[in-house]
Protein backbone atom coordinates (compact mmCIF):
# COMPACT_ATOMS: atom_id res chain seq x y z
CA UNK A 1 0.00 0.00 0.00
CA UNK A 2 1.23 3.49 -0.72
CA UNK A 3 3.11 5.30 1.98
CA UNK A 4 2.77 9.01 2.47
CA UNK A 5 0.78 11.39 4.59
CA UNK A 6 -2.38 10.06 6.21
CA UNK A 7 -4.74 11.72 8.68
CA UNK A 8 -6.46 10.15 11.66
CA UNK A 9 -9.89 8.88 10.57
CA UNK A 10 -8.89 8.83 6.89
CA UNK A 11 -10.04 5.87 4.79
CA UNK A 12 -8.52 4.75 1.50
CA UNK A 13 -9.54 1.90 -0.80
CA UNK A 14 -7.19 -0.17 -2.97
CA UNK A 15 -8.15 -2.52 -5.84
CA UNK A 16 -5.91 -5.42 -6.87
CA UNK A 17 -5.95 -8.93 -8.32
CA UNK A 18 -5.04 -12.17 -6.53
CA UNK A 19 -4.24 -15.46 -8.24
CA UNK A 20 -5.80 -18.70 -6.99
CA UNK A 21 -4.20 -21.36 -9.16
CA UNK A 22 -5.14 -20.33 -12.72
CA UNK A 23 -8.01 -18.13 -11.58
CA UNK A 24 -7.78 -14.37 -11.12
CA UNK A 25 -9.95 -12.79 -8.44
CA UNK A 26 -10.45 -9.04 -8.02
CA UNK A 27 -10.20 -7.86 -4.42
CA UNK A 28 -10.71 -4.56 -2.61
CA UNK A 29 -8.93 -3.56 0.59
CA UNK A 30 -10.12 -0.66 2.74
CA UNK A 31 -7.74 0.85 5.28
CA UNK A 32 -8.84 3.32 7.96
CA UNK A 33 -6.45 5.10 10.31
CA UNK A 34 -7.96 4.66 13.78
CA UNK A 35 -5.15 6.14 15.90
CA UNK A 36 -2.19 7.85 14.29
CA UNK A 37 -0.03 8.53 17.37
CA UNK A 38 -0.70 6.73 20.62
CA UNK A 39 1.02 4.53 23.21
CA UNK A 40 0.66 0.74 23.01
CA UNK A 41 2.38 -1.73 25.36
CA UNK A 42 4.47 1.18 26.67
CA UNK A 43 5.70 2.12 23.17
CA UNK A 44 5.06 5.70 22.01
CA UNK A 45 4.03 6.89 18.53
CA UNK A 46 2.16 3.71 17.48
CA UNK A 47 -0.26 3.49 14.59
CA UNK A 48 -3.56 1.54 14.70
CA UNK A 49 -5.33 0.73 11.43
CA UNK A 50 -8.53 -1.10 10.51
CA UNK A 51 -8.10 -3.39 7.48
CA UNK A 52 -11.03 -4.89 5.54
CA UNK A 53 -10.76 -7.30 2.58
CA UNK A 54 -13.68 -7.86 0.18
CA UNK A 55 -14.28 -9.43 -3.22
CA UNK A 56 -14.64 -6.68 -5.80
CA UNK A 57 -17.60 -8.48 -7.37
CA UNK A 58 -20.43 -10.01 -5.42
CA UNK A 59 -21.97 -9.32 -2.04
CA UNK A 60 -19.32 -6.95 -0.74
CA UNK A 61 -19.41 -8.84 2.56
CA UNK A 62 -16.01 -8.67 4.32
CA UNK A 63 -13.83 -11.73 3.78
CA UNK A 64 -11.43 -10.57 6.49
CA UNK A 65 -11.63 -7.68 8.96
CA UNK A 66 -8.77 -6.92 11.36
CA UNK A 67 -7.18 -4.19 13.41
CA UNK A 68 -3.38 -3.91 13.28
CA UNK A 69 -1.03 -1.91 15.48
CA UNK A 70 2.43 -0.91 14.26
CA UNK A 71 5.20 0.54 16.48
CA UNK A 72 8.30 2.46 15.37
CA UNK A 73 11.39 0.24 15.06
CA UNK A 74 9.24 -2.82 15.93
CA UNK A 75 6.79 -3.43 13.08
CA UNK A 76 3.44 -5.05 13.82
CA UNK A 77 2.99 -5.44 17.60
CA UNK A 78 -0.69 -6.38 17.81
CA UNK A 79 -3.40 -7.87 15.62
CA UNK A 80 -7.03 -8.56 16.43
CA UNK A 81 -9.99 -9.89 14.48
CA UNK A 82 -12.53 -7.05 14.29
CA UNK A 83 -16.26 -7.59 14.78
FENRALIN-V267831 format. One record per residue. NEAR is the number of other ideal C-beta (glycine too) atoms within 10 Angstrom. D_FIRST is the distance of its C-alpha to the first C-alpha in whole Angstrom. Layout:
BEGIN
near->NEAR d_first->D_FIRST
near->NEAR d_first->D_FIRST
END
This chain:
BEGIN
near->10 d_first->0
near->6 d_first->4
near->5 d_first->6
near->6 d_first->10
near->5 d_first->12
near->16 d_first->12
near->7 d_first->15
near->13 d_first->17
near->10 d_first->17
near->11 d_first->14
near->11 d_first->13
near->13 d_first->10
near->11 d_first->10
near->11 d_first->8
near->9 d_first->10
near->11 d_first->11
near->9 d_first->14
near->11 d_first->15
near->8 d_first->18
near->7 d_first->21
near->5 d_first->24
near->5 d_first->25
near->7 d_first->23
near->9 d_first->20
near->13 d_first->18
near->13 d_first->16
near->16 d_first->14
near->16 d_first->12
near->15 d_first->10
near->15 d_first->11
near->16 d_first->9
near->17 d_first->12
near->16 d_first->13
near->14 d_first->17
near->15 d_first->18
near->15 d_first->16
near->10 d_first->19
near->14 d_first->22
near->11 d_first->24
near->17 d_first->23
near->10 d_first->26
near->6 d_first->27
near->15 d_first->24
near->10 d_first->23
near->13 d_first->20
near->19 d_first->18
near->19 d_first->15
near->19 d_first->15
near->17 d_first->13
near->15 d_first->14
near->17 d_first->12
near->17 d_first->13
near->14 d_first->13
near->19 d_first->16
near->15 d_first->17
near->12 d_first->17
near->10 d_first->21
near->10 d_first->23
near->8 d_first->24
near->9 d_first->21
near->8 d_first->21
near->14 d_first->19
near->12 d_first->19
near->12 d_first->17
near->15 d_first->17
near->14 d_first->16
near->17 d_first->16
near->17 d_first->14
near->20 d_first->16
near->16 d_first->14
near->18 d_first->17
near->10 d_first->18
near->6 d_first->19
near->12 d_first->19
near->7 d_first->15
near->10 d_first->15
near->13 d_first->19
near->13 d_first->19
near->10 d_first->18
near->10 d_first->20
near->8 d_first->20
near->12 d_first->20
near->5 d_first->23
END
